[in-house]
């Protein structure tokens, strides 16, 4: 997909634009400050020229999926969603200042920390799977780090229903972390392919590169990666502090045959917890919803514009008379009009008018007395 320039940040009710955070093929993400309660938030926005119903469907599904799952401690939290004044759908989410996108490439991540991340992400995926959902894009860059240093799974933009995931639904994939059956488009996503992607992600965090990536230049084209993944031969991580038991867990999670992988994210988490115990580490608690929990179904076919919409945009000449400069100032000034129904002017109590009238009458009488000399 060709690189595009990020869109302009929209004017949003109750939010003040700060700066861009990132831009992808489908959406832009901006940092805003929320007025009430005061906090930084990340706002994901579709570009203004998007008319593709598939992209709108994906955007709606992401908002709905996060609404169902964001109470999970290892899934990014969504606060609200709506439609901007210029007609763009947006999602307001928890702002996470970091991610695992590049850290594993520039430093040696401790084994204990990687195991913790693996268990937490497996818990998040298990909860999604129990809700009938697949993420379909598990990779290091989609693991964000909150302001408290906790890893959370993000970007459910190409998530789907386990009941309806089919090969012809494939819209995007991150090849280095995709299972062989996804790469050859036999399926768009299953529990087994999610186990593969999480195993490949844990592998990457330990190895410093994706599982089938070569160090030599020019050896990692998409086609070359596809061929290596199709063969799916596990290469042990060359780190002395990675125990054989962990190598075995990762090799099973990335087995070429889906039937030989862990049948669930929960079982993959249990295997990682067993390695933690072996290493003398406290097992990371499982974060799985209580029995009987089941969110309402997500409509993955809904491509309609949904959510609160701004009905009008102030005229440009009105904006120019506002105090402050830049987009942030405009957003702050317009927030007052957007966050509530239009306000009428404050009414002056009747007694004030009566007092003014009495005072005026008194002044009139006094003036008459003075002019007539009291006659």
KEKE-3310 file (N, C-alpha, C; in steps of 0.2 Angstrom, whole numbers, plus 5000, padded with zeros to 4 digits):
npx = (5004:5003:5012:5004:5000:4997:4981:4972:4971:4955:4942:4936:4923:4926:4939:4956:4968:4984:4997:5002:5002:5004:5003:4994:4990:4976:4971:4973:4982:4981:4987:4977:4971:4960:4946:4937:4935:4952:4964:4977:4973:4972:4967:4960:4957:4948:4954:4949:4945:4940:4929:4926:4917:4921:4932:4926:4917:4927:4932:4921:4919:4931:4929:4918:4922:4933:4925:4918:4929:4938:4938:4946:4962:4973:4971:4969:4961:4945:4937:4927:4917:4913:4907:4916:4916:4918:4914:4921:4923:4928:4939:4941:4954:4963:4978:4994:5010:5021:5028:5031:5036:5049:5059:5064:5073:5083:5088:5092:5079:5074:5072:5062:5054:5049:5042:5031:5025:5020:5011:5002:4997:4992:4982:4973:4970:4964:4952:4946:4944:4935:4924:4921:4929:4943:4959:4969:4980:4992:5007:5023:5022:5009:5008:5006:5012:5007:5006:5009:5018:5013:5009:4998:4986:4983:4975:4963:4959:4958:4951:4940:4925:4925:4916:4913:4925:4934:4943:4942:4940:4952:4960:4972:4988:5002:5015:5028:5024:5013:5004:5007:4995:4988:4996:4996:4983:4973:4965:4958:4959:4961:4959:4970:4979:4981:4988:5000:5004:5006:5016:5026:5028:5033:5044:5051:5053:5063:5073:5077:5073:5061:5054:5058:5066:5080:5097:5105:5106:5093:5087:5074:5062:5044:5040:5050:5050:5037:5039:5048:5041:5031:5038:5041:5052:5058:5069:5081:5082:5097:5102:5109:5102:5089:5079:5079:5066:5058:5061:5055:5041:5039:5042:5032:5021:5023:5021:5021:5009:4993:4986:4994:4998:4996:4980:4973:4974:4974:4980:4993:4997:4997:5008:5019:5018:5022:5036:5040:5039:5048:5060:5061:5053:5039:5023:5014:4999:4984:4972:4958:4941:4927:4917:4903:4903:4899:4900:4889:4885:4896:4893:4900:4897:4892:4893:4889:4889:4891:4887:4888:4886:4892:4882:4884:4896:4906:4905:4919:4923:4918:4926:4939:4938:4940:4949:4966:4977:4980:4976:4973:4968:4956:4949:4947:4940:4928:4923:4915:4903:4900:4899:4887:4869:4864:4866:4855:4855:4859:4847:4840:4836:4819:4818:4829:4826:4815:4821:4830:4821:4815:4825:4828:4816:4817:4828:4822:4812:4820:4827:4817:4813:4824:4826:4814:4816:4810:4797)
npy = (4994:5011:5024:5037:5054:5060:5064:5079:5084:5081:5093:5090:5087:5092:5089:5093:5095:5089:5083:5073:5055:5044:5036:5025:5013:5013:5022:5037:5042:5052:5062:5069:5080:5077:5087:5085:5071:5077:5071:5063:5057:5044:5046:5038:5040:5039:5043:5058:5056:5043:5032:5019:5005:4993:4997:5006:4997:4989:4998:5001:4989:4987:4997:4992:4979:4983:4989:4979:4971:4979:4981:4971:4969:4968:4973:4986:5001:5008:5023:5031:5034:5041:5053:5065:5083:5085:5073:5061:5045:5042:5035:5036:5032:5024:5032:5026:5027:5020:5005:4988:4989:4991:4989:4976:4975:4983:4981:4968:4959:4954:4937:4934:4945:4944:4932:4936:4945:4937:4928:4937:4942:4930:4928:4939:4936:4923:4928:4935:4925:4917:4926:4924:4930:4934:4941:4943:4950:4949:4955:4962:4976:4979:4977:4987:4999:5004:5019:5015:5005:4993:4979:4980:4973:4979:4987:4981:4982:4973:4963:4949:4938:4922:4913:4917:4919:4918:4912:4921:4933:4939:4954:4960:4957:4953:4948:4942:4937:4929:4914:4898:4894:4905:4914:4907:4909:4900:4902:4915:4917:4909:4901:4893:4899:4911:4907:4903:4916:4923:4915:4917:4930:4931:4924:4933:4944:4938:4934:4945:4947:4944:4927:4920:4929:4934:4939:4945:4957:4961:4949:4947:4949:4950:4938:4930:4928:4922:4909:4903:4903:4894:4882:4882:4878:4876:4887:4887:4899:4908:4910:4909:4910:4906:4893:4875:4871:4881:4884:4872:4875:4886:4880:4871:4880:4886:4876:4868:4861:4865:4857:4852:4862:4871:4870:4880:4898:4899:4886:4888:4899:4892:4884:4893:4898:4887:4886:4898:4894:4884:4891:4898:4909:4919:4913:4922:4929:4922:4931:4929:4930:4928:4913:4910:4923:4933:4943:4954:4951:4956:4965:4962:4966:4979:4994:5007:5024:5028:5034:5048:5063:5079:5092:5104:5116:5129:5145:5152:5165:5167:5159:5165:5176:5171:5168:5164:5153:5141:5124:5118:5128:5131:5120:5119:5131:5128:5117:5120:5124:5111:5101:5102:5106:5121:5135:5147:5165:5171:5174:5189:5192:5196:5205:5213:5221:5228:5234:5243:5251:5257:5264:5273:5280:5286:5295:5303:5310:5317:5325:5334:5340:5347:5356:5364:5370:5364:5368)
npz = (5000:4996:5003:5013:5017:5034:5040:5044:5061:5069:5075:5090:5102:5119:5119:5117:5104:5103:5098:5083:5084:5076:5060:5049:5036:5036:5046:5056:5071:5085:5098:5111:5124:5136:5142:5153:5163:5167:5156:5146:5130:5117:5100:5088:5070:5056:5039:5030:5017:5016:5010:5008:5012:5018:5026:5035:5041:5047:5056:5064:5070:5077:5087:5093:5098:5106:5116:5122:5127:5133:5147:5152:5160:5152:5140:5129:5134:5129:5128:5122:5107:5091:5078:5069:5067:5053:5048:5050:5057:5074:5087:5104:5115:5128:5132:5128:5132:5127:5117:5112:5100:5094:5104:5107:5097:5100:5112:5125:5130:5146:5151:5160:5160:5147:5148:5157:5149:5139:5145:5150:5137:5132:5141:5138:5124:5126:5133:5123:5113:5120:5119:5107:5097:5086:5086:5075:5072:5080:5086:5090:5089:5092:5105:5117:5130:5145:5155:5168:5165:5161:5150:5136:5125:5109:5094:5087:5074:5063:5068:5070:5069:5076:5072:5059:5052:5037:5022:5012:5018:5022:5024:5028:5034:5045:5040:5045:5058:5055:5054:5044:5038:5037:5030:5017:5014:5018:5028:5037:5051:5066:5082:5083:5074:5081:5092:5086:5081:5093:5099:5090:5092:5106:5104:5095:5104:5113:5104:5097:5084:5071:5069:5057:5050:5042:5045:5035:5022:5011:5011:5016:5010:5007:5000:5002:5015:5016:5010:5019:5031:5026:5026:5039:5049:5065:5073:5085:5099:5100:5114:5130:5142:5139:5143:5139:5140:5137:5124:5119:5121:5113:5101:5099:5099:5087:5078:5061:5058:5063:5071:5080:5088:5104:5109:5114:5119:5133:5137:5131:5139:5152:5149:5148:5161:5168:5164:5171:5184:5184:5183:5195:5196:5201:5195:5183:5186:5179:5168:5166:5161:5172:5174:5164:5159:5145:5132:5122:5105:5092:5078:5063:5051:5050:5042:5043:5047:5064:5081:5092:5083:5077:5073:5066:5060:5066:5058:5048:5050:5063:5071:5070:5078:5090:5105:5107:5097:5083:5081:5093:5101:5094:5095:5109:5111:5104:5110:5121:5114:5109:5118:5125:5124:5115:5123:5132:5134:5150:5162:5169:5186:5191:5202:5201:5191:5196:5207:5200:5193:5204:5209:5199:5199:5211:5209:5200:5207:5217:5209:5204:5216:5220:5209:5210:5221:5232:5232)
capx = (5000:5007:5012:5000:5001:4992:4976:4972:4967:4948:4940:4932:4920:4929:4946:4961:4973:4991:5001:5001:5006:5006:4999:4995:4987:4969:4969:4978:4981:4983:4986:4973:4970:4952:4945:4934:4941:4958:4969:4979:4970:4974:4961:4961:4953:4948:4955:4943:4943:4938:4922:4926:4912:4925:4936:4921:4915:4932:4933:4915:4920:4936:4926:4913:4926:4936:4920:4917:4934:4943:4938:4952:4968:4979:4968:4969:4954:4942:4932:4921:4918:4908:4909:4919:4912:4919:4911:4925:4923:4934:4938:4945:4956:4968:4985:5000:5016:5026:5026:5036:5038:5057:5063:5067:5078:5089:5090:5091:5074:5075:5067:5057:5049:5045:5037:5026:5021:5017:5006:4996:4994:4988:4975:4969:4968:4959:4946:4943:4942:4929:4919:4920:4933:4950:4962:4971:4986:4996:5014:5026:5020:5002:5008:5007:5014:5004:5010:5011:5022:5009:5008:4991:4985:4979:4974:4959:4956:4956:4948:4934:4922:4927:4911:4913:4932:4935:4949:4940:4939:4958:4961:4978:4992:5008:5018:5033:5021:5007:5004:5007:4989:4986:5000:4994:4976:4968:4960:4959:4961:4958:4963:4977:4984:4983:4993:5006:5006:5009:5022:5031:5029:5037:5051:5054:5055:5068:5078:5079:5070:5055:5057:5060:5070:5088:5101:5108:5102:5090:5085:5068:5056:5038:5040:5055:5047:5031:5042:5051:5035:5027:5042:5040:5056:5059:5076:5082:5085:5104:5103:5110:5097:5082:5080:5076:5058:5054:5062:5050:5035:5039:5042:5025:5016:5024:5022:5018:5003:4989:4983:5000:5000:4992:4973:4970:4978:4975:4985:4999:4999:4999:5015:5023:5018:5026:5043:5041:5040:5055:5065:5060:5049:5032:5019:5010:4992:4979:4967:4952:4934:4924:4913:4897:4904:4898:4897:4884:4888:4898:4890:4905:4895:4890:4897:4886:4892:4887:4889:4886:4889:4892:4877:4886:4903:4905:4908:4926:4924:4917:4932:4944:4937:4941:4956:4971:4979:4981:4970:4971:4964:4950:4946:4945:4934:4922:4921:4909:4897:4899:4898:4880:4864:4866:4864:4852:4858:4857:4841:4841:4830:4814:4819:4834:4823:4811:4826:4833:4816:4814:4831:4827:4810:4819:4832:4818:4809:4825:4829:4812:4813:4830:4824:4809:4817:4806:4790)
capy = (5000:5017:5028:5043:5059:5059:5069:5084:5082:5084:5096:5086:5090:5090:5086:5098:5092:5090:5081:5066:5049:5039:5035:5019:5013:5013:5027:5041:5042:5058:5063:5074:5081:5077:5092:5082:5072:5079:5066:5062:5051:5043:5046:5035:5043:5037:5049:5061:5054:5036:5030:5011:5002:4988:5001:5008:4991:4987:5003:5000:4982:4988:5001:4987:4974:4986:4991:4972:4968:4984:4980:4966:4973:4967:4975:4994:5003:5013:5028:5033:5034:5046:5056:5072:5088:5084:5067:5056:5041:5042:5031:5039:5026:5025:5034:5022:5031:5015:4999:4984:4989:4991:4988:4970:4975:4987:4979:4961:4959:4949:4931:4934:4950:4941:4927:4939:4948:4931:4926:4942:4942:4924:4929:4943:4932:4918:4931:4937:4919:4915:4930:4922:4935:4933:4947:4942:4954:4949:4956:4966:4983:4979:4977:4994:4999:5009:5024:5011:5000:4986:4978:4979:4971:4985:4987:4976:4984:4968:4957:4945:4933:4915:4909:4919:4920:4913:4914:4927:4939:4942:4961:4962:4952:4955:4941:4939:4934:4925:4906:4896:4893:4912:4916:4904:4912:4895:4904:4922:4918:4904:4900:4890:4904:4916:4904:4904:4923:4925:4911:4921:4937:4929:4922:4939:4948:4935:4933:4951:4948:4939:4920:4918:4934:4933:4945:4947:4962:4958:4942:4947:4951:4946:4932:4925:4926:4917:4903:4901:4901:4888:4877:4882:4874:4880:4888:4888:4905:4908:4913:4904:4910:4903:4886:4871:4870:4887:4882:4867:4878:4890:4876:4868:4885:4887:4870:4869:4858:4868:4852:4850:4867:4872:4871:4887:4903:4897:4881:4891:4903:4888:4881:4898:4898:4881:4888:4903:4890:4880:4896:4900:4915:4918:4913:4927:4927:4922:4936:4927:4932:4923:4908:4913:4930:4933:4950:4954:4949:4961:4965:4964:4968:4985:4999:5013:5029:5028:5037:5055:5067:5086:5094:5110:5118:5136:5149:5153:5172:5167:5156:5170:5180:5167:5169:5158:5151:5134:5119:5116:5133:5131:5114:5121:5136:5125:5112:5123:5123:5105:5097:5102:5109:5128:5139:5153:5170:5171:5178:5193:5191:5202:5210:5217:5226:5232:5239:5248:5255:5261:5269:5278:5284:5290:5300:5308:5314:5321:5330:5338:5344:5352:5361:5368:5373:5361:5371)
capz = (5000:4995:5009:5012:5022:5039:5039:5049:5067:5069:5080:5094:5108:5125:5118:5114:5100:5106:5092:5080:5087:5071:5054:5046:5030:5037:5051:5060:5078:5088:5105:5113:5131:5138:5147:5159:5167:5163:5155:5139:5127:5110:5096:5081:5066:5048:5035:5028:5011:5016:5008:5008:5017:5022:5031:5040:5044:5052:5061:5069:5073:5082:5093:5097:5101:5112:5121:5125:5130:5136:5155:5153:5162:5147:5133:5129:5136:5125:5132:5118:5099:5088:5072:5070:5063:5046:5046:5051:5063:5078:5093:5110:5119:5133:5129:5131:5129:5124:5114:5111:5092:5092:5110:5107:5092:5102:5119:5126:5135:5151:5150:5165:5158:5141:5150:5160:5143:5135:5149:5150:5131:5131:5145:5134:5118:5128:5134:5116:5110:5123:5117:5100:5093:5085:5085:5068:5070:5086:5085:5095:5089:5094:5112:5120:5137:5149:5159:5174:5163:5160:5143:5134:5118:5105:5087:5085:5068:5058:5071:5066:5073:5075:5068:5052:5049:5031:5018:5008:5023:5023:5021:5029:5038:5046:5038:5050:5064:5053:5053:5037:5035:5036:5024:5011:5014:5019:5033:5039:5058:5070:5088:5082:5071:5086:5096:5082:5081:5100:5100:5086:5096:5111:5100:5093:5110:5115:5099:5094:5077:5070:5069:5050:5048:5041:5046:5029:5018:5005:5012:5020:5006:5009:4997:5005:5022:5015:5009:5025:5035:5024:5028:5047:5053:5071:5074:5093:5100:5103:5121:5135:5147:5137:5145:5134:5141:5134:5117:5117:5121:5107:5095:5099:5097:5080:5074:5055:5059:5068:5076:5085:5093:5109:5107:5116:5122:5140:5138:5130:5145:5157:5148:5150:5168:5170:5163:5176:5190:5183:5184:5201:5196:5203:5189:5182:5187:5173:5169:5162:5164:5176:5170:5162:5156:5138:5129:5117:5099:5088:5071:5059:5044:5050:5039:5044:5052:5070:5086:5092:5077:5077:5068:5062:5061:5066:5052:5049:5053:5071:5074:5070:5084:5096:5108:5106:5091:5082:5081:5100:5103:5091:5098:5116:5111:5101:5115:5125:5110:5107:5124:5128:5120:5114:5130:5131:5138:5157:5163:5175:5190:5191:5207:5199:5187:5201:5211:5196:5192:5210:5210:5194:5201:5217:5207:5197:5212:5220:5204:5204:5222:5219:5204:5212:5228:5237:5232)
cpx = (5004:5006:5008:5002:4996:4987:4976:4969:4960:4947:4935:4929:4924:4936:4950:4967:4980:4996:5000:5005:5008:5001:5000:4991:4979:4967:4975:4977:4984:4982:4982:4973:4962:4951:4942:4932:4947:4963:4971:4975:4972:4968:4963:4955:4953:4950:4949:4940:4941:4931:4921:4922:4916:4929:4931:4918:4921:4933:4927:4917:4925:4933:4922:4917:4929:4931:4918:4923:4939:4943:4944:4958:4973:4976:4967:4962:4951:4937:4926:4922:4912:4910:4911:4914:4912:4917:4915:4924:4929:4933:4943:4947:4961:4975:4990:5006:5022:5023:5032:5038:5045:5061:5067:5073:5084:5092:5088:5085:5074:5070:5061:5051:5045:5040:5030:5021:5017:5011:5000:4993:4990:4982:4971:4966:4962:4952:4942:4940:4935:4923:4918:4923:4940:4953:4965:4977:4991:5003:5016:5023:5013:5002:5010:5009:5011:5008:5012:5016:5019:5008:5001:4991:4981:4978:4970:4955:4954:4953:4942:4931:4924:4922:4911:4919:4933:4941:4948:4939:4946:4959:4969:4982:4999:5012:5023:5030:5015:5009:5004:5000:4985:4989:4998:4986:4971:4963:4962:4961:4957:4962:4970:4982:4985:4988:5000:5009:5009:5015:5028:5033:5034:5044:5054:5057:5062:5074:5081:5077:5065:5058:5060:5064:5077:5091:5104:5103:5099:5087:5078:5062:5050:5038:5045:5053:5041:5034:5045:5046:5031:5031:5042:5045:5059:5067:5077:5085:5092:5105:5103:5105:5090:5083:5077:5068:5055:5055:5056:5043:5034:5038:5035:5020:5017:5025:5018:5010:4998:4987:4988:5002:4995:4985:4970:4975:4979:4980:4992:5001:5001:5006:5020:5024:5023:5034:5045:5043:5047:5061:5065:5057:5042:5028:5015:5003:4988:4974:4962:4946:4931:4919:4906:4897:4903:4896:4892:4888:4890:4896:4896:4903:4892:4895:4894:4890:4888:4891:4887:4890:4888:4887:4879:4893:4902:4908:4915:4927:4923:4923:4938:4944:4939:4948:4960:4972:4980:4975:4968:4966:4957:4946:4943:4939:4928:4919:4915:4903:4895:4897:4891:4876:4866:4862:4861:4856:4855:4852:4842:4835:4825:4815:4824:4831:4819:4816:4828:4827:4814:4819:4830:4822:4813:4823:4828:4815:4814:4827:4824:4812:4819:4829:4819:4810:4813:4799:4785)
cpy = (5006:5021:5035:5047:5058:5065:5074:5082:5085:5088:5092:5089:5087:5088:5092:5094:5094:5089:5074:5061:5044:5039:5028:5019:5014:5019:5031:5041:5048:5058:5070:5075:5081:5083:5089:5075:5073:5073:5066:5056:5050:5043:5044:5037:5041:5044:5052:5059:5046:5035:5022:5008:4997:4991:5003:5002:4988:4992:5002:4994:4983:4992:4996:4982:4977:4987:4984:4970:4973:4984:4975:4970:4972:4969:4983:4996:5008:5017:5030:5033:5039:5048:5063:5077:5088:5077:5061:5052:5041:5037:5034:5033:5029:5027:5030:5025:5026:5009:4995:4984:4988:4989:4982:4970:4979:4985:4971:4961:4953:4943:4932:4939:4947:4936:4930:4942:4942:4929:4931:4943:4936:4925:4933:4940:4927:4922:4933:4931:4917:4919:4929:4927:4933:4940:4948:4946:4955:4949:4961:4973:4984:4978:4984:4994:5005:5014:5020:5005:4993:4985:4977:4977:4977:4983:4981:4978:4979:4962:4955:4941:4926:4911:4911:4920:4915:4916:4921:4934:4942:4949:4963:4957:4955:4948:4938:4935:4930:4918:4904:4896:4900:4915:4914:4905:4906:4897:4912:4923:4912:4904:4898:4895:4909:4913:4904:4911:4925:4921:4915:4927:4936:4928:4928:4943:4945:4935:4940:4952:4943:4932:4918:4924:4932:4940:4949:4952:4959:4951:4941:4950:4947:4939:4927:4923:4921:4910:4900:4899:4895:4882:4876:4877:4879:4880:4890:4895:4905:4912:4908:4904:4908:4896:4882:4870:4875:4886:4877:4870:4882:4886:4873:4874:4887:4881:4871:4867:4861:4863:4850:4856:4867:4873:4877:4891:4901:4892:4884:4895:4898:4885:4886:4899:4893:4883:4893:4899:4887:4885:4900:4907:4914:4918:4919:4925:4927:4927:4934:4928:4926:4919:4911:4920:4929:4940:4949:4953:4956:4960:4967:4966:4975:4991:5006:5018:5029:5032:5045:5059:5075:5088:5100:5112:5126:5140:5151:5160:5172:5164:5161:5175:5177:5169:5163:5157:5144:5130:5118:5122:5133:5125:5116:5126:5132:5120:5114:5122:5116:5100:5097:5106:5117:5131:5145:5158:5170:5176:5183:5193:5197:5207:5215:5223:5231:5237:5245:5253:5260:5266:5275:5283:5289:5296:5305:5313:5319:5327:5336:5343:5349:5357:5366:5371:5370:5364:5365)
cpz = (5000:5002:5008:5018:5027:5038:5044:5055:5067:5075:5084:5100:5115:5125:5115:5111:5103:5100:5089:5084:5082:5065:5051:5039:5030:5041:5053:5067:5081:5095:5107:5121:5132:5143:5154:5159:5164:5163:5148:5136:5120:5106:5089:5076:5059:5044:5032:5021:5010:5015:5007:5013:5021:5027:5036:5044:5049:5057:5066:5073:5079:5088:5097:5101:5107:5118:5125:5129:5134:5144:5156:5155:5157:5140:5134:5130:5131:5129:5128:5111:5097:5081:5072:5066:5056:5044:5046:5057:5067:5084:5098:5114:5124:5130:5132:5128:5126:5121:5114:5103:5091:5098:5109:5102:5094:5109:5120:5132:5139:5150:5154:5163:5152:5143:5153:5154:5140:5139:5149:5143:5129:5135:5141:5128:5121:5130:5128:5113:5113:5122:5110:5095:5092:5083:5077:5067:5077:5084:5090:5095:5091:5102:5115:5127:5140:5153:5166:5172:5162:5153:5142:5127:5115:5098:5085:5078:5062:5061:5068:5071:5071:5071:5061:5048:5043:5027:5014:5012:5024:5020:5022:5034:5039:5046:5042:5055:5062:5052:5046:5034:5033:5030:5017:5010:5014:5024:5035:5047:5062:5077:5088:5079:5076:5090:5093:5083:5088:5101:5096:5089:5102:5109:5099:5099:5113:5110:5096:5087:5076:5068:5062:5047:5047:5043:5040:5025:5012:5005:5016:5016:5008:5006:5000:5012:5021:5014:5015:5030:5033:5026:5036:5050:5059:5072:5082:5094:5103:5109:5126:5141:5145:5138:5139:5134:5137:5126:5115:5117:5115:5101:5094:5097:5090:5076:5067:5055:5064:5073:5081:5089:5099:5107:5109:5119:5129:5141:5136:5136:5151:5156:5149:5157:5171:5170:5169:5182:5190:5185:5190:5201:5198:5196:5189:5182:5180:5174:5164:5165:5167:5172:5169:5159:5148:5135:5124:5110:5095:5081:5066:5052:5044:5047:5039:5049:5058:5076:5086:5087:5079:5071:5064:5064:5061:5060:5054:5052:5061:5074:5074:5075:5090:5099:5107:5099:5090:5083:5088:5103:5100:5094:5105:5116:5109:5106:5119:5121:5109:5112:5127:5123:5120:5120:5128:5135:5145:5158:5170:5180:5190:5196:5206:5195:5191:5205:5206:5194:5198:5211:5205:5196:5206:5214:5203:5202:5215:5216:5204:5210:5222:5215:5206:5218:5233:5237:5229)
residu = (UNK:UNK:UNK:UNK:UNK:UNK:UNK:UNK:UNK:UNK:UNK:UNK:UNK:UNK:UNK:UNK:UNK:UNK:UNK:UNK:UNK:UNK:UNK:UNK:UNK:UNK:UNK:UNK:UNK:UNK:UNK:UNK:UNK:UNK:UNK:UNK:UNK:UNK:UNK:UNK:UNK:UNK:UNK:UNK:UNK:UNK:UNK:UNK:UNK:UNK:UNK:UNK:UNK:UNK:UNK:UNK:UNK:UNK:UNK:UNK:UNK:UNK:UNK:UNK:UNK:UNK:UNK:UNK:UNK:UNK:UNK:UNK:UNK:UNK:UNK:UNK:UNK:UNK:UNK:UNK:UNK:UNK:UNK:UNK:UNK:UNK:UNK:UNK:UNK:UNK:UNK:UNK:UNK:UNK:UNK:UNK:UNK:UNK:UNK:UNK:UNK:UNK:UNK:UNK:UNK:UNK:UNK:UNK:UNK:UNK:UNK:UNK:UNK:UNK:UNK:UNK:UNK:UNK:UNK:UNK:UNK:UNK:UNK:UNK:UNK:UNK:UNK:UNK:UNK:UNK:UNK:UNK:UNK:UNK:UNK:UNK:UNK:UNK:UNK:UNK:UNK:UNK:UNK:UNK:UNK:UNK:UNK:UNK:UNK:UNK:UNK:UNK:UNK:UNK:UNK:UNK:UNK:UNK:UNK:UNK:UNK:UNK:UNK:UNK:UNK:UNK:UNK:UNK:UNK:UNK:UNK:UNK:UNK:UNK:UNK:UNK:UNK:UNK:UNK:UNK:UNK:UNK:UNK:UNK:UNK:UNK:UNK:UNK:UNK:UNK:UNK:UNK:UNK:UNK:UNK:UNK:UNK:UNK:UNK:UNK:UNK:UNK:UNK:UNK:UNK:UNK:UNK:UNK:UNK:UNK:UNK:UNK:UNK:UNK:UNK:UNK:UNK:UNK:UNK:UNK:UNK:UNK:UNK:UNK:UNK:UNK:UNK:UNK:UNK:UNK:UNK:UNK:UNK:UNK:UNK:UNK:UNK:UNK:UNK:UNK:UNK:UNK:UNK:UNK:UNK:UNK:UNK:UNK:UNK:UNK:UNK:UNK:UNK:UNK:UNK:UNK:UNK:UNK:UNK:UNK:UNK:UNK:UNK:UNK:UNK:UNK:UNK:UNK:UNK:UNK:UNK:UNK:UNK:UNK:UNK:UNK:UNK:UNK:UNK:UNK:UNK:UNK:UNK:UNK:UNK:UNK:UNK:UNK:UNK:UNK:UNK:UNK:UNK:UNK:UNK:UNK:UNK:UNK:UNK:UNK:UNK:UNK:UNK:UNK:UNK:UNK:UNK:UNK:UNK:UNK:UNK:UNK:UNK:UNK:UNK:UNK:UNK:UNK:UNK:UNK:UNK:UNK:UNK:UNK:UNK:UNK:UNK:UNK:UNK:UNK:UNK:UNK:UNK:UNK:UNK:UNK:UNK:UNK:UNK:UNK:UNK:UNK:UNK:UNK:UNK:UNK:UNK:UNK:UNK:UNK:UNK:UNK:UNK:UNK:UNK:UNK:UNK:UNK:UNK:UNK:UNK:UNK:UNK:UNK:UNK:UNK:UNK:UNK:UNK:UNK:UNK:UNK:UNK:UNK:UNK)
# end
